[in-house]
Amino acid sequence: MKSETMYQTIIKGTEETLTINDGLSSGYAGEGPRGLVKVLERLGVESSDAEYYAKDRDTHKKGFILELK
């Protein structure tokens, strides 16, 4: 039985794109957003910004786009 993807995280780099189906998420305070915070921090995003993008409920109910330079 094939399961449906509930949340997709796409990280686009200058040379590669990483797509993660489920496992990471945003918009609430749970395990998925905590994992997303860790990934964003390892990509160089400041902790406070990573927390905002991963856990802010009103702004990111449907996901977000974050451009890293």
C-alpha positions, 0 to 999 in steps of 0.5 A, spaced: 500 500 500 502 506 497 502 512 503 500 519 501 506 524 502 503 529 507 509 534 507 514 535 502 521 539 504 525 541 498 532 544 499 535 547 493 542 548 492 546 551 487 548 544 484 543 539 487 536 539 490 534 535 496 527 532 496 524 529 503 517 526 503 515 527 510 519 527 516 520 534 517 514 539 517 513 546 520 507 550 523 507 547 530 511 545 536 513 538 534 518 533 532 517 535 525 519 542 526 524 540 531 528 536 525 527 542 520 530 547 525 536 542 526 537 542 518 536 549 517 541 551 522 546 546 519 545 550 513 547 556 516 541 559 518 541 563 525 537 559 530 532 564 532 530 565 524 530 557 524 525 557 529 521 562 526 521 559 519 519 552 522 514 553 528 511 560 526 503 557 525 500 563 522 505 565 517 507 558 515 501 553 515 502 551 508 510 551 508 515 557 506 520 558 501 527 560 504 533 563 500 540 562 502 545 566 499 
